[in-house]
């Protein structure tokens, strides 16, 4: 208990210190004067950023304060993760159930029509993540498998005769011109009611706000959404974007929830229609409102000599119809607890997988690094801490062989998930024994020469096995406290030299100095690894 308590206290003191420093910055900022409109806008942006950071730190302070109390009062024997140094110095927000109350309060202020017209909505920064302005740390398909399965089946599921017949009727209606939006909405809703076998109606959202269409599913006195949609009469009509409007309508729906219902994930399919052009998206209430397009904009137009587009549309509608039934099954089995400790990490803010090898269950403790799908988890049976990572590609053989050579953490499991994802489970390297090379160099530049030598040695060991890494930099190397052990992490691109390739999109920021021969989609070479590690060490200074 002492170690866990000390860790919580350390985190509490660190967050509290940052909060005090931030408040000093706010005081200094308030005293500043601006001489132009440009300086005023910059001042306002800095002020808003400081206020958001203040809220985040307040949450951290309260969370770790609660953990200290919990460890001394309620669960004196409960183990707790220490502040592990992972691939970068840890920067994370602990998403607790208490956070939900603040998010819901902010969402109550949203007006879908206004949000759909405005290019920037700073008041909703960080809580509506739809890829137009801000992206989520966790993709939609890792929050709920229904969206991953939808993506998997987009190119394989085939429509049947009834689907083609029904779509033909919709196309006949949608490619017509309408004098007003209501007529188009009425015709689409009528068609959708018959096709999906659910009543499709408008959804009041409080005040004067109303979503154009929705399919509800009520269970245990709680209202859930299978489908939510917004319609514009034509592309370019009016001032609003139907995609942004349906995002805001979903957020507005969430804002009407109260505990414990507001703590749920609320997976929902979204549609946005402009004239005869329709898109499908998915939404969840995860870390915040996370919304992601699932299809291209689908033309509901009959081409005289080409049925390929409409065949694809029929396949997509059949898939959506099946997916709505999957969501119905999910909600039918959903049971939210009546009592929740609001200071605990919120399960819905993490990916849906919570087991591996079909039997080993775990619970999420925290995210290691913001922006990376890397988490500390705890096995439920033996309380062992592990690291879980989610990737699209992974050099599993490279990782296994490096672990055997003691130059990588032990690889415990790798399994395929829906949506072309893999879950990778590996050994947890505690900060009691290991630190990230990047962090070490930031604190002690005198060790640069020694660590360059150690990094080169481990690269040579990797290369002797005819493997290449591709992303061989300081943030992907863990060093033991005595400096004797170096462990490679992040094998996403790793493979045999000659076959391993870079992804088609590489981070080309000025802070990264790639070998001049590195090309997007090109082959990874051993010389690239050596160049990258030596340059990434130099870049720190």
BELLINPE-V73036 format. One record per backbone hydrogen bond with DSSP energy under -1.0 kcal/mol. NH is the residue of the N-H (numbers start at 1). CO is the residue of the C=O. E is the energy in kcal/mol with one decimal. If there is no record, write none. Layout:
BEGIN
nh=NH co=CO e=E
nh=NH co=CO e=E
END
This chain:
BEGIN
nh=5 co=1 e=-3.0
nh=6 co=2 e=-2.9
nh=7 co=3 e=-2.1
nh=8 co=4 e=-2.3
nh=9 co=5 e=-2.8
nh=10 co=6 e=-2.5
nh=11 co=7 e=-2.4
nh=12 co=8 e=-2.4
nh=13 co=9 e=-2.8
nh=14 co=10 e=-2.3
nh=15 co=11 e=-2.5
nh=16 co=12 e=-2.5
nh=17 co=13 e=-2.5
nh=18 co=14 e=-2.2
nh=19 co=15 e=-2.2
nh=20 co=16 e=-2.2
nh=21 co=17 e=-2.2
nh=22 co=18 e=-2.4
nh=23 co=19 e=-2.1
nh=24 co=20 e=-1.5
nh=25 co=21 e=-1.8
nh=26 co=22 e=-2.1
nh=27 co=23 e=-1.8
nh=28 co=24 e=-2.3
nh=29 co=25 e=-2.7
nh=30 co=26 e=-2.3
nh=31 co=27 e=-1.1
nh=32 co=29 e=-1.3
nh=40 co=36 e=-1.9
nh=41 co=37 e=-2.3
nh=42 co=38 e=-2.1
nh=43 co=39 e=-2.3
nh=44 co=40 e=-2.5
nh=45 co=41 e=-2.4
nh=46 co=42 e=-2.3
nh=47 co=43 e=-2.3
nh=48 co=44 e=-2.5
nh=49 co=45 e=-2.2
nh=50 co=46 e=-2.4
nh=51 co=47 e=-2.1
nh=52 co=48 e=-2.1
nh=53 co=49 e=-2.3
nh=54 co=50 e=-2.3
nh=55 co=51 e=-2.0
nh=56 co=52 e=-2.1
nh=57 co=53 e=-2.6
nh=58 co=54 e=-2.4
nh=59 co=55 e=-2.0
nh=60 co=56 e=-2.1
nh=61 co=57 e=-2.9
nh=62 co=58 e=-2.3
nh=63 co=59 e=-2.4
nh=64 co=60 e=-2.6
nh=65 co=61 e=-2.0
nh=66 co=62 e=-2.1
nh=67 co=63 e=-2.1
nh=68 co=64 e=-2.2
nh=69 co=65 e=-1.8
nh=70 co=66 e=-2.7
nh=71 co=67 e=-2.7
nh=72 co=68 e=-1.4
nh=73 co=69 e=-1.7
nh=74 co=70 e=-1.1
nh=75 co=70 e=-2.8
nh=78 co=75 e=-1.7
nh=84 co=82 e=-2.3
nh=86 co=88 e=-1.0
nh=97 co=344 e=-1.4
nh=98 co=342 e=-2.4
nh=103 co=99 e=-2.1
nh=104 co=100 e=-3.0
nh=105 co=101 e=-1.9
nh=106 co=102 e=-1.8
nh=107 co=103 e=-2.4
nh=108 co=104 e=-1.5
nh=109 co=106 e=-1.3
nh=110 co=107 e=-1.8
nh=115 co=111 e=-2.8
nh=116 co=112 e=-2.3
nh=118 co=114 e=-1.8
nh=124 co=121 e=-2.2
nh=125 co=122 e=-1.6
nh=127 co=124 e=-1.9
nh=128 co=124 e=-1.1
nh=129 co=289 e=-3.0
nh=131 co=134 e=-2.3
nh=142 co=139 e=-1.7
nh=143 co=140 e=-1.6
nh=144 co=140 e=-1.3
nh=147 co=144 e=-1.2
nh=149 co=145 e=-3.0
nh=150 co=146 e=-1.5
nh=151 co=147 e=-2.0
nh=152 co=148 e=-2.2
nh=153 co=149 e=-2.1
nh=157 co=153 e=-2.4
nh=164 co=160 e=-1.9
nh=165 co=161 e=-2.4
nh=166 co=162 e=-2.4
nh=167 co=163 e=-2.6
nh=168 co=164 e=-2.2
nh=169 co=165 e=-1.3
nh=170 co=166 e=-1.8
nh=171 co=167 e=-3.0
nh=172 co=168 e=-1.9
nh=173 co=169 e=-1.5
nh=174 co=170 e=-3.2
nh=175 co=171 e=-2.2
nh=176 co=173 e=-1.0
nh=184 co=180 e=-1.1
nh=185 co=181 e=-2.7
nh=186 co=182 e=-2.8
nh=187 co=183 e=-2.0
nh=188 co=184 e=-2.6
nh=189 co=185 e=-2.8
nh=190 co=186 e=-2.1
nh=191 co=187 e=-2.1
nh=192 co=188 e=-2.8
nh=193 co=189 e=-2.2
nh=194 co=190 e=-1.4
nh=195 co=191 e=-2.6
nh=196 co=192 e=-2.8
nh=201 co=214 e=-1.5
nh=203 co=211 e=-2.2
nh=205 co=209 e=-2.5
nh=209 co=206 e=-1.8
nh=211 co=203 e=-2.7
nh=213 co=229 e=-1.7
nh=214 co=201 e=-1.5
nh=215 co=227 e=-2.4
nh=217 co=224 e=-2.4
nh=219 co=222 e=-2.2
nh=222 co=219 e=-1.7
nh=224 co=217 e=-1.7
nh=226 co=215 e=-3.0
nh=227 co=215 e=-1.3
nh=228 co=269 e=-2.0
nh=229 co=213 e=-2.6
nh=230 co=271 e=-1.7
nh=232 co=273 e=-3.1
nh=237 co=234 e=-1.9
nh=241 co=116 e=-1.5
nh=245 co=241 e=-2.3
nh=246 co=242 e=-2.3
nh=247 co=243 e=-1.9
nh=248 co=244 e=-2.2
nh=249 co=245 e=-2.3
nh=250 co=246 e=-2.0
nh=251 co=247 e=-2.1
nh=252 co=248 e=-2.6
nh=253 co=249 e=-2.1
nh=254 co=250 e=-2.2
nh=255 co=251 e=-1.9
nh=256 co=253 e=-1.0
nh=257 co=254 e=-1.9
nh=262 co=258 e=-1.1
nh=263 co=260 e=-1.7
nh=264 co=261 e=-1.5
nh=268 co=283 e=-2.3
nh=269 co=226 e=-2.1
nh=270 co=281 e=-2.9
nh=271 co=228 e=-2.2
nh=272 co=279 e=-2.0
nh=273 co=230 e=-2.3
nh=274 co=277 e=-2.7
nh=275 co=232 e=-2.2
nh=277 co=274 e=-1.5
nh=278 co=298 e=-2.5
nh=279 co=272 e=-2.4
nh=281 co=270 e=-2.9
nh=282 co=292 e=-2.2
nh=283 co=268 e=-2.3
nh=284 co=290 e=-2.1
nh=285 co=265 e=-3.9
nh=286 co=288 e=-1.7
nh=289 co=127 e=-2.3
nh=290 co=284 e=-2.6
nh=291 co=129 e=-2.5
nh=292 co=282 e=-2.3
nh=294 co=280 e=-3.1
nh=295 co=280 e=-1.3
nh=298 co=278 e=-3.9
nh=300 co=276 e=-3.8
nh=301 co=299 e=-1.0
nh=306 co=303 e=-1.1
nh=311 co=307 e=-2.4
nh=312 co=308 e=-2.2
nh=313 co=309 e=-2.0
nh=314 co=310 e=-2.5
nh=315 co=311 e=-2.2
nh=316 co=312 e=-2.1
nh=317 co=313 e=-2.5
nh=318 co=314 e=-2.2
nh=319 co=315 e=-2.1
nh=320 co=316 e=-2.6
nh=321 co=317 e=-2.4
nh=322 co=318 e=-2.2
nh=323 co=319 e=-2.5
nh=324 co=320 e=-2.2
nh=325 co=321 e=-1.1
nh=326 co=322 e=-1.7
nh=327 co=323 e=-2.2
nh=328 co=324 e=-2.1
nh=329 co=325 e=-2.1
nh=330 co=326 e=-2.0
nh=331 co=327 e=-2.6
nh=332 co=328 e=-2.3
nh=333 co=329 e=-1.3
nh=344 co=341 e=-2.0
nh=346 co=95 e=-3.7
nh=349 co=346 e=-1.7
nh=350 co=347 e=-1.7
nh=352 co=142 e=-3.0
nh=356 co=360 e=-2.0
nh=359 co=356 e=-1.4
nh=360 co=356 e=-2.3
nh=362 co=354 e=-2.4
nh=363 co=378 e=-1.8
nh=365 co=376 e=-2.9
nh=366 co=376 e=-1.5
nh=368 co=374 e=-2.7
nh=370 co=91 e=-1.4
nh=372 co=369 e=-1.8
nh=374 co=372 e=-1.8
nh=375 co=388 e=-2.7
nh=376 co=366 e=-2.6
nh=377 co=386 e=-2.4
nh=378 co=363 e=-2.3
nh=379 co=384 e=-3.0
nh=380 co=361 e=-2.4
nh=383 co=379 e=-1.0
nh=386 co=377 e=-2.5
nh=387 co=426 e=-2.4
nh=388 co=375 e=-2.7
nh=389 co=424 e=-2.7
nh=390 co=373 e=-1.7
nh=391 co=422 e=-2.0
nh=395 co=491 e=-2.7
nh=396 co=394 e=-1.6
nh=399 co=395 e=-2.4
nh=400 co=396 e=-2.7
nh=401 co=397 e=-2.4
nh=402 co=398 e=-2.4
nh=403 co=399 e=-2.4
nh=404 co=400 e=-2.1
nh=405 co=401 e=-1.5
nh=406 co=403 e=-1.4
nh=407 co=402 e=-3.0
nh=412 co=425 e=-2.2
nh=413 co=425 e=-1.9
nh=415 co=423 e=-2.2
nh=417 co=421 e=-3.6
nh=422 co=391 e=-2.7
nh=423 co=415 e=-2.7
nh=424 co=389 e=-3.3
nh=425 co=413 e=-3.3
nh=426 co=387 e=-2.7
nh=427 co=410 e=-2.6
nh=433 co=430 e=-1.7
nh=434 co=430 e=-2.5
nh=435 co=479 e=-2.4
nh=437 co=477 e=-2.7
nh=440 co=436 e=-2.2
nh=441 co=437 e=-2.5
nh=442 co=438 e=-1.7
nh=443 co=439 e=-1.5
nh=444 co=440 e=-2.2
nh=447 co=444 e=-1.4
nh=448 co=445 e=-1.7
nh=451 co=447 e=-2.8
nh=452 co=448 e=-2.3
nh=453 co=449 e=-1.8
nh=454 co=450 e=-2.1
nh=455 co=451 e=-2.6
nh=456 co=452 e=-2.2
nh=457 co=453 e=-2.2
nh=458 co=454 e=-2.1
nh=459 co=455 e=-2.0
nh=460 co=456 e=-2.3
nh=461 co=457 e=-1.8
nh=462 co=458 e=-2.0
nh=463 co=459 e=-2.6
nh=464 co=460 e=-2.1
nh=466 co=463 e=-2.0
nh=467 co=462 e=-1.5
nh=468 co=495 e=-2.7
nh=473 co=471 e=-1.6
nh=476 co=473 e=-1.9
nh=477 co=474 e=-1.4
nh=478 co=487 e=-2.9
nh=479 co=435 e=-3.4
nh=480 co=485 e=-2.5
nh=481 co=433 e=-2.4
nh=483 co=480 e=-2.0
nh=487 co=478 e=-2.9
nh=488 co=407 e=-3.4
nh=489 co=476 e=-2.3
nh=495 co=468 e=-1.8
nh=497 co=466 e=-2.2
nh=499 co=496 e=-1.9
nh=500 co=496 e=-2.6
nh=502 co=522 e=-3.0
nh=512 co=509 e=-1.8
nh=518 co=515 e=-2.2
nh=521 co=503 e=-1.6
nh=522 co=519 e=-2.5
nh=524 co=500 e=-2.4
nh=529 co=525 e=-1.1
nh=530 co=526 e=-1.7
nh=531 co=527 e=-2.2
nh=532 co=528 e=-2.6
nh=533 co=529 e=-2.2
nh=534 co=530 e=-1.9
nh=535 co=531 e=-2.3
nh=536 co=532 e=-2.4
nh=537 co=533 e=-1.6
nh=538 co=534 e=-1.8
nh=539 co=535 e=-2.3
nh=541 co=538 e=-1.1
END
